[in-house]
């Protein structure tokens, strides 16, 4: 007769109170990939490549000094924000990590995460719809040396249009998973 043993610590750490649907886990992995092309495009500018963009005189665009630091910082910040989507499918989105001062090992209030993610998703939809308003009408915010360069920039930024909607779908899955037990029975999900 097989003996029952406790799962290894690594396996216990990856468990959420209720199982995460496989599709939600895939969406959480896709979200950071949506921000990567635009970040790489901006980093190309910061490294001294014009990426086909032209300045107001028609010369290749250059990003120097503090501007380059800002551009790299924006790219890193965007990627870090996109990575927070994993909180909707990982245990640290249900229980704060132990190393956090004052909050460590406490339960994450579901509606705090749901509200933050919903506001973030709606904000991303608004930001990227507004940012692409001219592109949708055929006008680019920059001048380019050729249509290929313009297509590259649009292709790198176009995936950002999906970031907000996918975050909202992922938030809906989190809401269903974290609140379903209470809706049906009025009880808290077990934390075993």
Protein Blocks (a to p, Z undefined) as FASTA:
>chain_A
ZZdddddfklmmmpcfbdcdfklmmmmmmmmmmmmmmmmmmmmmmnopanlpacfkopac
ddehjlmmmmmmmmmmmmmmmmmmmmmmcfklmbccfklghkgopacdfklmmmmmmmmm
mmmmmmmmmmmmmmmnopafbdcfbfklmmmmmmmmmmmmmmmmmmmmmmmmmmmmmmmm
mmmnopacdfZZ
